[in-house]
Amino acid sequence: MSKVLMAEVNISEGTDLSIVEKVKEAFLTVDGIEVIDIDSNADHNRTVFTYKGEPQNVLEATKRLAAKAVELIDMTKHKGSHPRIGAVDVVPFIPVREITTEEAVDIAKEFGKYLGSLGVPVYFYEDAQEKEYRKALPKIRKGQYEALEERMKDEEWYPDEGPKEFNPKSGATVTGARFPLVAFNINLDTEDIDIGKEIVKSVRAAAGGYTYVRAIALSLEEKRQVQVSMNMINYEKTPIHRVFETIKSEANRYNVNIVDTELVGPVPIYAIRDILDFYLRISKDFSIDQIYS
Amino acid sequence: MSKVLMAEVNISEGTDLSIVEKVKEAFLTVDGIEVIDIDSNADHNRTVFTYKGEPQNVLEATKRLAAKAVELIDMTKHKGSHPRIGAVDVVPFIPVREITTEEAVDIAKEFGKYLGSLGVPVYFYEDAQEKEYRKALPKIRKGQYEALEERMKDEEWYPDEGPKEFNPKSGATVTGARFPLVAFNINLDTEDIDIGKEIVKSVRAAAGGYTYVRAIALSLEEKRQVQVSMNMINYEKTPIHRVFETIKSEANRYNVNIVDTELVGPVPIYAIRDILDFYLRISKDFSIDQIYS
């Protein structure tokens, strides 16, 4: 089985779909790319392209996508509700199969170098960034596009690739590698948001819960339920089943039951396999290649 | 998403791999076929080809495969430990996606008609057979190839397609449609086969268990365990999780634990989804298309 890398490219255009279409055409000129999802959101004025393939093909496709987006998108005119810092806003490369995070970081750095050569300031984040203070995406994107020109004058915020000068049309790009993320929500049969907030504490990293869980409690007014909405940022180290069982057990304390759960967006088959292993004690001989659809 | 049909073609050759190779070449001349598994077993002297694709492509590939196998395999010389009745022994067509059992039956009948036109007596089985007494594969294959010539003289065993006369070189072929099968084994931390046999009764259809479970208890001498070895013949109506939980509960009665379990061979993603639904209460909005690998 060959190496598979995924890219999730966030561009700052989600209203003018003719631009999105041209960007799509540009990256689909590369062979061997499998599109997983293309999602345009008009409120966010943002489109997310998710696709996968062999690492070199994914790198080439991402270069062409980014070059076209930088050509067509003008950040001086951009408005949208989602935080953003540039035309090609964030580009995580995600190891899917037979590929290490280190290899994904190398691809991100090569992509950053290329984009820098086009005149776009580029910041590396997460595992692709060595400086601790600028590893997290929210820190790099602080103040968004509007604050970028001023921030770039500070040596601490010189970009990792590309010009040190602000580029008004493109803004900046953040790229790096990250583990596949799983969006997992658990709906509880209570309307009491305070109970939801208490339950969230049991799993949320920032509150003493699991290291790789970001979680908040939300009111689902229409359903009269409370939702624990989570991003599982490393399902290997903090597996889905463990978080589910913890929330079930904590909810029980308040006589609250789980109504149902939601897996949102792409889910890696490896995360599914972990769940099977836990509940059905599947032996290690089982290969995900046995699964067909 | 287009229709997907799977074929599992069992031919009576598993020792002379040059013949298997020629048969493989013949069916791979059809475009759009995805091979899932090709498994040759020398003891059985049998090869199982598993592949899938759009129904018409699968039908065409299966015709070519069968024609080549009938040309190259001589049943008058066949020896092997697995029950068999012909060169192309059994050909189930299995609905995978967006296709009904009825449509799969139609494909099986078309395939049977074609094979009959090549001079091979063909029996339909399971849903493709209307006569109750000849629906089950073991009944059709009773006495195997060696008994076929005599049996075919009996009006009750005239074939559904092809000549009414015995064909010594090809023997007969059984074809039809069946639901995807899941082979599921549960290993118990006991060496006592009698306990295994008691536990098996809780799930085995013939002993009063679940309708769609065929199960036996086996001794795993080396591991010093007992295995409940099962064919789940309809995972929709008798789901995997239910059988697992029943065996766990029954084993508990004898102070026996489950060591691990095995999913053997191809497993449909829909069966996996059922397991997730049960243990994690995944909402109905979740689509298997969200899973990637």
Interface residues (C-beta under 8 A of the other chain):
Chain A: V4 M6 I36 K52 V96 R97 N187 I240 H241 F244 I258 V259 D260 T261 E262 L263 G265 P266 V267 P268 I269 Y270 I272 I275 L276 Y279 L280 R281 I282 S283 D285 F286 I288 Q290 I291 Y292 S293
Chain B: V4 M6 I36 K52 V96 R97 N187 I240 H241 F244 I258 V259 D260 T261 E262 L263 G265 P266 V267 P268 I269 Y270 I272 I275 L276 Y279 L280 R281 I282 S283 D285 F286 I288 Q290 I291 Y292 S293
